[in-house]
Amino acid sequence: MTEIHPTAVVDKGARLGDRVQIGPYCIVESGVEIGEGTRLESHVTIKTNTTIGKRNIVAQGSVLGGDPQDRKFAGEPTYLVIGDDNAIREYVTIHRASGEGNATTVGDRNYLMAFVHLGHNVTVHDDVTIANSVGVSGHVTIEELVTIGGMTGIHQFVRIGKVAMIGGMSRIVRDVPPFMLVEGLEQTVHDINAVGLRRIGVTQESRLALHKACKLLFKSQLGLSNAIEIVRREVKDCYEMQYLLWFLERLFRGKNGRGDQNTEPHPPPPLQPTSPV
């Protein structure tokens, strides 16, 4: 049975699933859809054209689905779509997309800590952890199993590769390669995310191959194109390696180290994963 606190304001045009809980002083506008088992704590605002899946927790003061902070936005219909089993903590803000029919999307089982901001047209995949006070600019893509340390700022159109880990208070202005540890104002790649890779079952053999590739790609004096060719010749092939190289090759089609900016489609390698990544 749905529970709505007497002080909450829920528009008749909102659609609420079974066992939804709406806490004190929440506002839910028309055109909102909330899936079963989702709980809104106090003072949460859900704006129009927002869809929230099942079993999410939205903590105090969060604002979901506000107008995009984009000068080009002219009031066109846009959307925010959030999946299942997410934890959205205190005072998180997530904006709808810019551009008619577009959506900002958040997948499943993500953990967004207090004061996280997701800008317009952002895409967050699954199982992502974003610590307190991280600012994510428009058109950013965060792939699965990424961890982002607190007070990090992320430039528009950046893509953060799967299973990457970003240290707190970093400045991210270029794409972050998958499976790597990155930190600081200069966005330094330190090594592979060994702990994260072990946790998801990537084999020791693949981890060693990624470690060798990391040295060649990010710690040598080689240009990126030359380093990629050497890695292809000298480092053992595996799915993780193919994904890493595909990710880096995208940069040549993009702008300023951001492969999604002004780029043509570049589909990922067809090889099936050999691990749960």
C-alpha positions in Angstrom: 0.0 0.0 0.0 1.3 3.4 -0.9 2.1 5.8 2.0 1.9 9.6 1.5 2.7 11.9 4.4 -0.1 14.5 5.0 2.4 17.3 4.4 3.5 16.0 1.0 2.1 17.4 -2.2 1.6 14.8 -4.9 0.0 15.8 -8.2 -2.9 13.7 -9.4 -1.0 13.3 -12.7 1.8 11.3 -10.9 1.8 7.5 -11.1 2.9 5.7 -8.0 3.6 2.0 -7.8 2.8 -0.3 -4.9 4.5 0.3 -1.5 5.8 3.7 -2.5 6.6 5.9 0.5 6.4 9.7 0.2 7.8 11.4 3.2 7.1 14.8 4.8 7.1 17.9 2.7 7.9 16.1 -0.5 6.7 17.5 -3.9 5.9 15.1 -6.7 4.8 16.8 -9.9 2.5 15.7 -12.8 4.1 13.4 -15.3 6.2 11.6 -12.7 6.3 7.8 -12.5 7.7 6.1 -9.3 8.1 2.3 -9.2 7.1 0.0 -6.5 9.0 0.0 -3.2 10.7 3.3 -3.8 11.0 5.6 -0.7 11.3 9.4 -0.7 12.5 10.8 2.6 11.6 14.3 3.6 11.8 17.5 1.5 12.4 15.6 -1.8 11.3 17.2 -5.1 10.5 15.1 -8.1 9.9 17.3 -11.2 7.8 16.5 -14.3 9.0 13.9 -16.9 10.9 11.9 -14.3 10.7 8.1 -14.2 12.1 6.3 -11.1 12.2 2.5 -11.0 11.8 0.1 -8.1 13.2 0.0 -4.6 15.1 3.2 -4.8 15.9 5.4 -1.7 15.9 9.1 -2.2 17.2 11.0 0.8 16.3 14.4 2.3 16.5 17.5 0.1 17.2 15.8 -3.3 15.8 17.4 -6.4 15.4 15.1 -9.4 14.3 16.1 -12.9 14.9 19.8 -12.8 15.3 21.8 -16.0 18.7 21.4 -17.6 21.3 24.0 -16.7 21.9 24.7 -20.4 21.6 28.0 -22.2 20.3 26.2 -25.3 17.4 24.7 -23.4 14.1 26.3 -24.7 11.5 24.4 -22.8 11.4 21.4 -25.1 10.1 18.1 -23.6 13.0 16.1 -22.1 13.3 13.4 -19.5 15.1 11.8 -16.5 15.0 8.0 -16.3 16.4 6.3 -13.1 16.5 2.5 -12.8 16.2 0.2 -9.8 17.8 -0.3 -6.4 19.7 3.0 -6.4 20.7 5.0 -3.2 20.4 8.7 -3.8 21.5 10.5 -0.7 21.0 13.9 0.8 20.7 17.0 -1.5 21.6 15.2 -4.7 20.5 17.1 -7.9 19.9 15.3 -11.2 18.7 17.4 -14.2 16.7 16.3 -17.2 18.4 16.4 -20.6 18.6 19.2 -23.2 17.3 18.6 -26.7 13.8 17.4 -27.5 13.2 13.8 -26.6 16.5 13.3 -24.9 17.0 11.8 -21.5 19.4 11.9 -18.6 19.7 8.3 -17.5 20.9 6.5 -14.3 21.0 2.7 -14.3 20.7 0.2 -11.5 22.3 -0.3 -8.0 24.2 3.0 -8.0 25.2 4.9 -4.9 25.2 8.7 -5.1 26.4 10.3 -1.9 25.4 13.7 -0.5 25.5 16.8 -2.7 26.3 14.9 -5.9 25.3 16.8 -9.1 24.5 15.1 -12.4 24.1 17.5 -15.2 21.9 17.3 -18.3 22.3 14.4 -20.8 24.5 12.5 -18.4 24.5 8.7 -18.6 25.4 6.6 -15.5 25.6 2.8 -16.1 25.2 0.3 -13.3 27.0 -0.3 -9.9 28.6 3.1 -9.8 29.7 4.7 -6.6 30.0 8.5 -6.5 31.2 10.1 -3.2 30.2 13.4 -1.7 30.2 16.7 -3.5 31.1 15.4 -7.0 30.1 17.6 -9.9 29.3 15.8 -13.2 28.9 18.2 -16.1 26.6 17.7 -19.1 26.9 14.8 -21.6 29.3 12.8 -19.4 29.1 9.0 -19.5 30.1 6.9 -16.5 30.4 3.2 -17.3 29.7 0.3 -14.9 31.5 -0.3 -11.6 33.3 3.0 -11.5 34.2 4.6 -8.2 34.7 8.4 -8.0 36.2 10.1 -4.9 34.7 13.1 -3.2 34.9 16.7 -4.4 35.9 15.7 -7.9 34.9 17.9 -10.9 34.2 16.3 -14.3 34.3 18.2 -17.5 31.5 17.9 -20.1 31.6 15.1 -22.7 34.1 13.1 -20.6 33.7 9.3 -20.6 34.9 7.3 -17.6 35.7 3.7 -18.5 34.4 0.7 -16.6 36.0 -0.4 -13.3 38.0 2.8 -13.2 38.7 4.5 -9.8 39.2 8.2 -9.4 40.8 9.7 -6.3 39.1 12.4 -4.4 39.5 16.1 -5.3 40.6 15.3 -8.9 40.0 17.4 -11.9 38.8 15.2 -14.8 39.0 17.0 -18.2 39.8 14.0 -20.5 38.4 10.5 -20.8 39.4 8.1 -18.0 40.7 4.7 -19.3 38.9 1.6 -18.0 40.3 -0.5 -15.2 42.8 2.2 -14.1 43.5 4.3 -11.0 43.4 8.0 -11.8 44.0 10.9 -9.4 44.9 14.6 -9.1 44.7 17.9 -10.9 46.8 16.5 -13.8 44.6 13.3 -14.1 47.6 11.0 -13.5 47.1 7.3 -14.3 48.9 5.5 -11.4 48.2 1.8 -12.1 45.4 -0.7 -12.7 42.5 -0.9 -10.2 43.7 -4.2 -9.0 41.3 -4.5 -6.0 38.3 -3.7 -8.1 39.3 -6.1 -10.8 39.8 -9.0 -8.3 36.5 -8.3 -6.7 34.6 -8.8 -10.0 36.6 -11.9 -10.9 39.1 -10.8 -13.5 41.8 -13.4 -13.7 45.4 -12.8 -12.5 46.6 -13.4 -16.0 44.4 -10.6 -17.3 45.3 -8.3 -14.5 49.0 -8.8 -15.2 48.4 -8.1 -18.9 46.6 -4.8 -18.0 49.4 -3.9 -15.6 52.0 -4.3 -18.4 49.8 -2.3 -20.8 49.4 0.4 -18.3 53.2 0.9 -18.1 53.5 1.1 -21.9 50.5 3.3 -22.5 50.7 5.8 -19.6 54.2 5.7 -18.1 56.5 5.4 -21.1 57.6 8.3 -23.4 55.9 6.6 -26.3 53.1 8.4 -28.2 49.7 6.8 -27.7 49.4 5.4 -31.2 52.9 3.8 -31.0 52.2 2.5 -27.5 48.9 0.9 -28.7 50.7 -1.0 -31.5 53.4 -2.3 -29.1 50.7 -3.4 -26.7 48.9 -5.3 -29.5 52.2 -7.1 -30.4 53.7 -7.8 -27.0 50.9 -8.0 -24.4 48.7 -11.1 -24.0 45.2 -10.6 -25.5 42.1 -10.8 -23.4 38.7 -9.1 -23.4 39.8 -6.5 -20.9 42.8 -5.6 -23.1 40.6 -5.3 -26.2 38.2 -3.0 -24.4 41.0 -0.8 -23.1 42.5 -0.4 -26.6 39.1 0.2 -28.2 38.5 2.9 -25.5 41.8 4.6 -26.2 41.4 4.5 -30.0 38.2 6.5 -29.7 40.3 9.5 -28.5 41.6 10.0 -32.0 38.1 10.6 -33.3 37.1 13.0 -30.5 38.3 16.4 -29.2 40.8 17.3 -26.5 41.0 13.8 -25.2 37.3 13.3 -25.0 36.2 10.6 -27.5 32.5 11.3 -27.2 32.9 14.9 -28.3 32.5 15.5 -32.1 33.1 11.9 -32.9 31.6 9.3 -35.2 30.2 6.0 -33.8 33.0 3.5 -32.9 31.4 0.3 -31.7 33.2 -1.7 -29.0 35.1 -5.0 -29.8 32.8 -8.0 -30.6 34.8 -10.4 -28.4 32.7 -11.8 -25.6 33.9 -11.0 -22.0 36.0 -13.6 -20.3 35.1 -12.2 -16.9 32.0 -10.6 -15.2 33.1 -7.1 -16.5 
